[in-house]
Amino acid sequence: MSALIDPFGRRIDYLRLSVTDRCDLRCFYCMPEGFKDFEEPAHWLTVAEIERLLGVMADMGLARVRVTGGEPLVRRGVVDIVRSIRSLPGIRDLALSTNATRLAPMAKDLHAAGVNRLNVSLDTLDAERFKQVTQGKLEKVLAGLMAAKSVGFLPIKINMVVMRGMNEADVESVLAFCIEHGFVLRLIETMPMGDTGRDAVDHYVNLQTIKQRLAERYPLIPAINPVDGAGPARYLQVAGTATQIGFITPMSEHFCGTCNRVRLAVDGTMYMCLGQEHHFSFRPLLRKGIPDDELKAALISAIGLKPERHEFQDKPEKVIRFMSMTGG
């Protein structure tokens, strides 16, 4: 079996799969207001194409998949996609990232289809501030979260992008919410992806300062049993509770040396790094019907393009695509 190992010896066993570039919110750091340059549905990978490509990748060592978007729950048939991925031999972990606006009526089916873990974007519990950041309604997200909790998703992680002058003061209230409901809190630094991301960097907060602030107010200890996951978060735990706090710090303390992931956009383009433009298009190969051995050779070539690290600090203007186009 040929393994997915990049030029720097990192074993790639984690795929972030975008099933749509569309979203029903407009978080200003992710997708610009009025943006309409979406992929045509005819260009989206079909369920069968996704299953074939991921099946070959699983045979080469892929073990973890996170379904993302845009907002994955706006894609018709997303439960079927989840079910087909879950059926692949070798895939032992299947997660979903969502804004949860459509989660309430879908939570039970997604859980039954095999989603292990859930990440929900929630930058504030203040309804007006939530609307300012996302142009959406907070109550829909909260309803989705409560539905997910009731059907047994575990863990449920809350992803909070911390932004100076916007929601920096909301960290403690979101943490208290997580402690109340047994959720994991993950704090994320803004990244300069596309024009929206570069604008968001004006609100950049170094999470080391947030960590220090929380340590002055809460008894933080190293996480006793860090939550399972393939991502880059570094976890602490609030002593006396089960709540863990993850810090995702691509700017202040990058984690490129241990990067184990690639991203597959809805159109079949594989991006090797969130902060670089290296990519490989699989849709033409899949639609040509190439045999598995050639597909494996293409995957080895693609992984060979993976760079050593991102250049967000050195060349923030380099990445021109928006976060929603890449797969979260």
C-alpha positions in Angstrom: 0.0 0.0 0.0 1.3 3.5 -0.9 1.0 5.8 2.0 0.0 9.5 1.9 3.3 11.0 3.2 4.3 14.5 2.2 7.9 15.6 1.3 8.6 16.5 4.9 7.7 13.1 6.3 4.2 14.0 7.6 1.6 11.3 7.3 -1.6 12.7 5.9 -4.5 10.8 7.5 -7.0 13.7 7.8 -9.2 15.2 5.1 -11.4 18.2 5.4 -14.1 17.7 2.8 -16.2 20.6 1.6 -19.5 19.5 0.2 -20.6 23.0 -0.8 -19.2 26.5 -1.0 -22.6 28.0 -0.2 -23.7 29.2 3.2 -26.8 30.7 4.8 -24.8 33.1 6.9 -22.4 35.8 5.9 -19.6 35.9 8.6 -17.6 38.9 7.5 -14.2 37.1 8.0 -15.3 34.2 5.8 -17.5 35.3 2.9 -18.0 38.9 1.7 -21.5 40.4 1.6 -23.1 40.0 -1.8 -20.7 37.3 -2.9 -22.2 35.2 -5.7 -19.2 33.6 -7.4 -20.2 30.1 -6.3 -19.3 26.9 -8.1 -21.9 25.5 -10.5 -23.7 22.5 -9.0 -22.6 20.5 -12.1 -19.0 21.0 -10.9 -19.6 19.6 -7.5 -18.3 16.2 -6.8 -21.2 13.7 -6.7 -21.8 11.3 -3.8 -20.3 8.5 -6.0 -17.2 10.6 -6.8 -16.7 11.5 -3.2 -17.0 7.9 -2.2 -14.6 6.7 -4.8 -11.9 9.2 -4.1 -12.1 8.8 -0.3 -12.2 5.1 -0.7 -8.9 5.1 -2.5 -7.5 7.6 0.0 -8.6 5.3 2.9 -6.7 2.5 1.2 -3.6 4.7 1.4 -4.0 5.6 5.1 -6.8 8.2 5.3 -8.6 7.6 8.6 -10.3 10.9 9.6 -12.8 13.0 7.6 -14.4 16.3 8.5 -17.4 17.3 6.4 -17.4 21.1 6.0 -18.6 23.8 3.6 -19.5 26.7 3.2 -22.3 25.4 5.4 -22.6 21.6 4.7 -26.2 21.4 5.8 -27.4 23.5 2.9 -26.3 20.7 0.5 -29.2 18.5 -0.5 -28.4 14.9 0.4 -25.7 15.6 2.9 -26.9 12.8 5.1 -26.4 10.4 2.2 -22.9 11.8 1.8 -22.1 11.2 5.5 -23.5 7.7 5.4 -21.5 6.7 2.3 -18.2 8.0 3.9 -19.0 6.2 7.1 -19.3 3.0 5.2 -15.7 3.1 3.8 -13.3 0.6 5.3 -10.5 2.5 7.2 -12.5 5.6 8.0 -12.6 5.5 11.8 -13.6 9.1 12.6 -16.2 11.3 10.9 -16.9 14.8 12.1 -19.0 17.7 10.9 -18.4 21.4 11.1 -21.6 23.5 10.9 -23.1 26.9 11.8 -26.0 24.9 13.3 -28.8 27.1 11.8 -30.3 24.0 10.1 -29.1 21.4 12.6 -32.2 21.1 14.8 -34.3 19.1 12.3 -31.3 17.2 11.0 -29.4 16.3 14.2 -31.0 12.9 14.7 -30.4 11.7 11.1 -26.8 12.9 11.0 -26.0 11.1 14.3 -27.7 7.9 13.0 -25.7 8.2 9.7 -22.4 8.0 11.6 -21.1 11.5 12.5 -18.9 11.0 15.6 -18.1 14.6 16.5 -19.6 18.0 15.9 -18.0 21.4 15.7 -20.4 24.4 15.8 -19.3 28.0 14.9 -20.5 30.4 17.6 -18.6 33.7 18.0 -20.9 35.3 20.6 -24.0 34.7 22.7 -25.1 38.3 22.3 -27.9 38.2 19.7 -27.2 41.7 18.2 -23.5 41.1 18.0 -24.2 37.7 16.4 -26.3 39.4 13.8 -23.5 42.0 13.2 -20.9 39.3 12.6 -23.0 36.7 10.7 -26.2 38.5 9.5 -28.1 35.5 11.0 -30.2 34.7 14.0 -28.6 33.3 17.2 -31.8 31.4 18.3 -31.5 29.0 15.3 -27.9 28.1 16.3 -28.9 27.6 20.0 -31.8 25.4 18.9 -29.4 23.3 16.8 -27.0 22.9 19.6 -29.7 21.8 22.0 -31.0 19.3 19.5 -27.4 17.9 18.9 -26.9 17.6 22.7 -30.2 15.8 23.1 -29.5 13.1 20.4 -26.1 12.3 22.0 -23.4 14.0 19.9 -20.2 13.8 21.9 -18.1 15.8 22.0 -19.7 19.0 20.8 -17.1 21.7 20.2 -17.8 25.4 20.0 -15.6 27.2 17.5 -15.1 30.9 18.4 -13.1 33.2 16.3 -11.9 35.9 18.7 -11.9 39.4 17.3 -10.6 42.6 18.8 -13.3 45.3 19.1 -16.1 42.8 18.3 -16.3 39.7 20.6 -13.1 39.7 22.5 -15.1 40.5 25.7 -17.5 37.6 25.1 -15.0 34.8 25.7 -16.0 34.3 29.3 -19.7 34.2 28.6 -19.2 31.6 25.9 -16.9 29.6 28.2 -19.6 29.7 30.9 -22.1 28.4 28.4 -19.8 25.6 27.5 -19.3 24.7 31.1 -23.1 24.6 31.7 -23.7 22.3 28.8 -20.6 20.2 28.8 -19.3 21.5 25.5 -15.6 22.0 24.5 -14.6 25.6 23.7 -12.1 26.2 20.8 -10.7 29.7 20.4 -9.4 30.6 17.0 -7.1 33.4 15.7 -8.2 35.2 12.5 -6.2 34.4 9.4 -5.5 36.6 6.3 -7.4 34.5 3.7 -8.8 36.6 0.8 -9.9 40.2 1.1 -12.3 39.3 3.9 -9.6 37.6 5.9 -7.2 40.5 5.5 -9.9 42.9 6.7 -10.5 40.6 9.6 -6.9 40.7 10.6 -7.6 44.3 11.6 -9.5 42.6 14.5 -6.7 40.1 15.2 -6.2 39.0 18.8 -3.2 37.1 19.9 -4.7 34.1 21.8 -1.7 34.0 24.2 -3.2 37.1 25.8 -6.6 35.5 26.1 -5.0 32.4 27.6 -3.3 34.6 30.2 -6.6 36.4 30.9 -8.5 33.2 31.4 -5.8 31.8 33.7 -6.3 34.8 36.0 -10.0 34.0 36.3 -10.2 30.2 36.1 -8.1 27.4 37.5 -6.7 26.1 34.2 -4.8 22.8 34.1 -3.4 20.6 31.3 -6.3 18.7 29.8 -6.6 15.3 31.6 -7.9 13.4 28.6 -7.6 15.8 25.6 -10.6 15.5 23.4 -10.0 13.2 20.4 -9.4 15.0 17.2 -7.0 15.4 14.3 -6.8 19.2 14.4 -4.2 21.6 15.7 -5.9 22.8 19.0 -3.8 22.7 22.1 -6.0 22.0 25.1 -6.3 23.2 28.7 -9.1 22.2 31.1 -11.1 24.2 33.7 -10.3 22.4 36.9 -13.4 20.9 38.6 -15.2 20.7 35.3 -15.2 18.5 32.2 -14.8 21.5 30.0 -11.7 21.8 27.9 -10.5 25.0 26.1 -8.6 24.5 22.8 -6.4 27.2 21.4 -5.9 27.3 17.6 -3.0 29.7 16.9 -2.0 29.8 13.2 -0.6 33.3 13.6 1.0 33.5 17.1 2.2 29.9 17.4 1.9 28.0 14.1 1.5 24.2 14.1 2.8 23.4 10.6 5.4 20.9 11.7 2.7 18.5 12.7 0.2 19.2 10.0 -1.6 16.0 9.0 -4.3 17.3 6.7 -5.4 18.4 3.3 -8.6 20.0 2.1 -10.9 18.9 -0.8 -13.1 21.7 -2.2 -16.6 21.0 -3.5 -15.3 21.0 -7.1 -12.7 18.3 -6.4 -9.7 20.6 -6.1 -7.4 19.5 -3.3 -5.6 22.2 -1.4 -2.5 21.1 0.4 -2.3 24.1 2.8 -4.8 26.6 4.1 -2.2 29.3 3.8 -0.7 28.4 0.3 -2.1 28.1 -3.2 -0.7 24.6 -4.0 -3.6 22.5 -5.4 -4.5 19.5 -7.5 -7.7 19.0 -9.4 -9.3 15.5 -9.1 -12.6 16.1 -10.8 -11.4 15.7 -14.4 -9.6 12.4 -13.4 -12.7 11.0 -11.7 -15.0 11.9 -14.5 -12.6 10.4 -17.0 -12.9 7.2 -15.0 -9.2 6.5 -14.4 -8.3 3.2 -12.7 -7.4 3.1 -9.0 -3.7 2.7 -9.6 -3.6 5.9 -11.6 -5.7 7.6 -9.0 -3.3 6.5 -6.3 -0.4 7.9 -8.4 -2.2 11.2 -8.7 -2.8 11.3 -5.0 0.9 10.8 -4.3 1.7 13.6 -6.8 -0.8 15.9 -5.1 0.5 15.2 -1.6 4.0 15.8 -3.0 2.9 19.5 -3.5 2.3 20.0 0.2 4.5 22.9 1.4 6.5 22.9 4.7 4.5 25.7 6.2 2.0 28.6 5.6 3.2 32.2 5.0 0.4 34.1 6.7 2.9 36.2 8.6 5.4 36.8 5.8 3.0 37.1 2.8 -0.5 37.8 4.0 -1.6 38.9 0.5 -0.6 35.5 -1.0 -3.9 33.6 -0.6 -6.7 35.2 -2.7 -9.4 32.6 -2.2 -12.0 33.0 0.6 -12.3 30.5 3.5 -15.7 29.3 2.3 -14.1 28.3 -1.0 -11.4 26.1 0.6 -13.4 24.0 3.1 -13.1 25.7 6.5 
